[in-house]
Amino acid sequence: MSSECSSTSNAFQPPPKCQTPAKQCCKSDPCKPDERPPFARSMPEDRRLALIISNEDPSCCIVTSETIMAQIFKVVEATVTPKLRFSECVPMAQFCGRMVIVCEDECTLNWLICVVNTMCQPHSAIPFIQFFCLIPASTILPVTEYRESSCDIFDFLEKQNEGIITHKWVVMRRYALDPCVCTDPMPSQNIFENEILELYMDEESKDLIESTCSKLKYQFWTIEFKFD
């Protein structure tokens, strides 16, 4: 056998494995049954792209996955469809006779609204913030060395403040606070850098926070919420 044939340099090399990072979702306590609504598993940043689908037919008030999928396939086969992107955490789930679909971009969101709202059997697809009549709010958080995800931040708030439930909270923006700018409310500490968290929350949460002078416990600090 020639040296060329025996050379390991010509041996078959398998393609490298795809290193796709795992999608981050809001996980529940593994020691307890997950009784949260399905949209609570999605990242708070992704909930702004969630749709709540309802059946508007008085004779049949429940949304079925078969009906929605049949409509989607019908439109896909008959028209030019954009590249559709759905959440890996909650692509589609049913709750309370309705359905939630979490999209990953506004193109998919707008396409799906049009598809559902033009069904022969009347259905409605309403964006998450609009459906739950959420209220804009903001607060200032310390940025620790761990830089917690929005899920972790909300988990701290639920554990440290009785009655707070963040399932419907939607994160719109997180950005660094300029230390030279005066803000209202002012940061609760100056050991770490701070960031501004802009979000939407349900009216029940707003009422509960206002009952505690718009302040909640967060880790070692007390943070203050401002409502628009």
C-alpha positions as CSV (number, residue, x, y, z in Angstrom):
1,M,0.0,0.0,0.0
2,S,1.3,3.4,-0.9
3,S,2.2,6.0,1.7
4,E,-0.5,8.3,0.2
5,C,-3.2,5.7,0.9
6,S,-2.0,5.1,4.4
7,S,-1.7,8.8,5.2
8,T,-4.1,9.9,7.9
9,S,-4.4,13.3,6.3
10,N,-6.7,11.9,3.7
11,A,-8.9,10.1,6.2
12,F,-12.6,11.0,6.3
13,Q,-13.2,13.8,8.8
14,P,-16.7,14.1,10.2
15,P,-18.3,17.6,10.0
16,P,-18.1,19.6,13.2
17,K,-21.1,19.4,15.5
18,C,-23.4,22.4,15.5
19,Q,-22.9,24.3,18.7
20,T,-26.4,25.8,19.0
21,P,-26.8,27.5,22.4
22,A,-29.8,26.2,24.4
23,K,-32.8,28.6,24.3
24,Q,-33.3,30.3,27.7
25,C,-36.8,29.9,29.1
26,C,-38.4,30.8,32.4
27,K,-38.2,27.4,34.2
28,S,-40.3,26.5,37.2
29,D,-39.3,24.9,40.4
30,P,-38.3,21.3,39.4
31,C,-39.6,20.0,42.8
32,K,-43.1,21.4,42.2
33,P,-45.7,20.8,39.5
34,D,-45.7,23.7,37.0
35,E,-49.2,25.3,37.4
36,R,-48.3,28.5,35.6
37,P,-50.1,29.6,32.4
38,P,-48.0,28.5,29.4
39,F,-46.9,32.0,28.5
40,A,-45.1,32.2,31.9
41,R,-42.4,29.9,30.4
42,S,-41.5,32.4,27.7
43,M,-38.8,35.0,28.3
44,P,-40.3,38.3,29.5
45,E,-38.6,40.0,26.5
46,D,-40.5,37.6,24.1
47,R,-44.0,38.1,25.5
48,R,-44.4,41.4,23.6
49,L,-44.5,39.2,20.5
50,A,-47.1,36.8,21.9
51,L,-50.6,36.5,20.5
52,I,-53.7,35.4,22.4
53,I,-56.1,33.7,20.0
54,S,-59.8,33.5,20.9
55,N,-62.8,31.8,19.2
56,E,-65.4,34.5,18.6
57,D,-68.1,32.0,17.4
58,P,-70.8,32.0,20.1
59,S,-71.6,28.3,19.4
60,C,-68.1,27.1,20.0
61,C,-66.0,29.2,22.4
62,I,-62.9,27.0,22.5
63,V,-59.8,27.4,20.2
64,T,-58.5,24.1,18.8
65,S,-55.0,23.6,17.5
66,E,-56.5,21.7,14.5
67,T,-58.5,24.7,13.3
68,I,-55.6,27.1,13.7
69,M,-53.1,24.8,12.0
70,A,-55.5,24.1,9.1
71,Q,-55.9,27.8,8.5
72,I,-52.1,28.4,8.6
73,F,-51.4,25.6,6.1
74,K,-54.2,26.8,3.8
75,V,-52.6,30.3,3.6
76,V,-49.0,28.9,3.3
77,E,-50.0,26.8,0.4
78,A,-51.9,29.5,-1.4
79,T,-49.7,32.6,-1.0
80,V,-46.1,33.7,-0.7
81,T,-45.2,33.4,2.9
82,P,-42.5,35.2,4.8
83,K,-39.9,33.3,6.8
84,L,-41.8,32.4,9.9
85,R,-40.1,32.3,13.3
86,F,-41.7,31.1,16.5
87,S,-40.5,30.8,20.1
88,E,-38.7,27.6,21.1
89,C,-40.1,28.0,24.7
90,V,-43.8,28.4,23.8
91,P,-44.4,28.0,20.1
92,M,-48.1,27.2,20.7
93,A,-50.1,26.3,23.8
94,Q,-53.7,26.3,25.0
95,F,-55.1,27.8,28.2
96,C,-58.6,28.7,29.4
97,G,-60.2,27.9,26.1
98,R,-57.8,30.2,24.2
99,M,-54.4,29.7,22.5
100,V,-51.1,31.5,22.9
101,I,-48.5,31.6,20.1
102,V,-45.2,33.4,20.8
103,C,-43.4,34.7,17.7
104,E,-39.8,35.7,17.4
105,D,-40.2,38.7,15.2
106,E,-42.8,41.3,14.2
107,C,-43.0,40.0,10.7
108,T,-44.3,36.7,11.9
109,L,-46.5,38.4,14.5
110,N,-48.2,40.6,11.8
111,W,-48.6,37.8,9.4
112,L,-50.3,35.6,12.0
113,I,-52.7,38.3,13.0
114,C,-53.8,38.7,9.4
115,V,-54.1,34.9,9.0
116,V,-56.3,34.4,12.1
117,N,-58.4,37.5,11.8
118,T,-59.5,36.5,8.2
119,M,-60.7,33.0,9.1
120,C,-64.2,32.1,8.0
121,Q,-65.0,30.8,11.4
122,P,-64.5,34.0,13.4
123,H,-61.4,34.1,15.6
124,S,-59.3,37.0,16.9
125,A,-55.6,37.3,17.4
126,I,-54.7,40.1,19.9
127,P,-51.2,41.0,21.0
128,F,-50.3,40.0,24.6
129,I,-50.0,43.5,25.9
130,Q,-53.3,44.7,24.4
131,F,-55.2,41.5,25.4
132,F,-54.3,41.8,29.1
133,C,-54.5,45.6,29.1
134,L,-51.0,45.9,30.6
135,I,-49.7,49.1,32.1
136,P,-46.2,50.7,31.3
137,A,-43.8,50.9,34.2
138,S,-40.1,51.3,34.9
139,T,-37.6,50.8,37.7
140,I,-33.8,51.0,38.3
141,L,-31.9,47.8,39.2
142,P,-28.4,47.2,40.5
143,V,-26.3,45.2,38.0
144,T,-24.4,42.6,40.0
145,E,-21.5,40.5,38.6
146,Y,-23.9,37.7,37.7
147,R,-26.1,40.0,35.5
148,E,-29.3,38.1,36.1
149,S,-31.7,37.3,33.3
150,S,-35.2,38.9,33.3
151,C,-36.6,35.5,34.5
152,D,-34.2,35.5,37.4
153,I,-35.0,39.1,38.3
154,F,-38.7,38.4,38.4
155,D,-38.1,35.2,40.4
156,F,-36.4,37.2,43.1
157,L,-39.3,39.7,43.1
158,E,-41.8,36.9,43.5
159,K,-39.9,35.2,46.3
160,Q,-39.2,38.4,48.3
161,N,-42.5,40.2,47.9
162,E,-45.7,38.5,49.0
163,G,-48.4,38.4,46.4
164,I,-46.3,39.5,43.4
165,I,-46.9,37.3,40.3
166,T,-44.9,38.3,37.2
167,H,-46.4,35.9,34.7
168,K,-47.9,38.7,32.6
169,W,-45.0,41.1,32.9
170,V,-43.3,42.1,29.6
171,V,-39.8,43.5,29.4
172,M,-39.5,46.1,26.7
173,R,-35.9,47.5,27.3
174,R,-32.9,47.0,29.7
175,Y,-30.2,49.6,29.4
176,A,-27.4,51.0,31.5
177,L,-28.1,54.0,33.6
178,D,-25.8,57.0,33.0
179,P,-24.4,57.7,36.5
180,C,-24.2,61.4,35.7
181,V,-27.9,61.7,35.0
182,C,-30.4,62.5,37.7
183,T,-33.3,60.0,37.6
184,D,-36.7,59.6,39.3
185,P,-36.7,57.3,41.2
186,M,-33.0,57.5,42.2
187,P,-31.0,54.3,42.4
188,S,-31.3,52.4,45.7
189,Q,-27.5,52.0,46.0
190,N,-24.2,53.0,44.5
191,I,-22.0,50.0,45.0
192,F,-22.8,48.5,41.6
193,E,-23.7,50.1,38.3
194,N,-27.4,50.4,37.6
195,E,-29.7,49.7,34.7
196,I,-33.1,50.9,33.8
197,L,-35.8,48.3,33.3
198,E,-38.8,49.3,31.1
199,L,-41.7,46.9,31.2
200,Y,-45.5,46.4,31.1
201,M,-47.4,44.8,34.0
202,D,-51.0,43.8,34.8
203,E,-53.2,46.1,36.8
204,E,-53.3,43.7,39.8
205,S,-49.5,44.0,40.1
206,K,-49.6,47.8,39.8
207,D,-52.2,48.0,42.6
208,L,-50.2,45.8,44.8
209,I,-47.0,47.7,44.2
210,E,-48.7,51.0,44.8
211,S,-50.0,49.7,48.1
212,T,-46.4,49.4,49.3
213,C,-45.5,53.0,48.2
214,S,-44.4,51.7,44.8
215,K,-41.5,49.9,46.3
216,L,-40.4,46.2,46.3
217,K,-37.6,44.2,47.8
218,Y,-35.0,43.0,45.4
219,Q,-32.0,41.0,46.8
220,F,-30.4,43.3,49.3
221,W,-32.1,46.5,48.1
222,T,-35.5,48.2,47.8
223,I,-36.3,49.3,44.3
224,E,-39.0,51.8,43.4
225,F,-41.4,51.6,40.4
226,K,-42.6,54.5,38.3
227,F,-45.9,54.2,36.4
228,D,-46.6,56.3,33.3
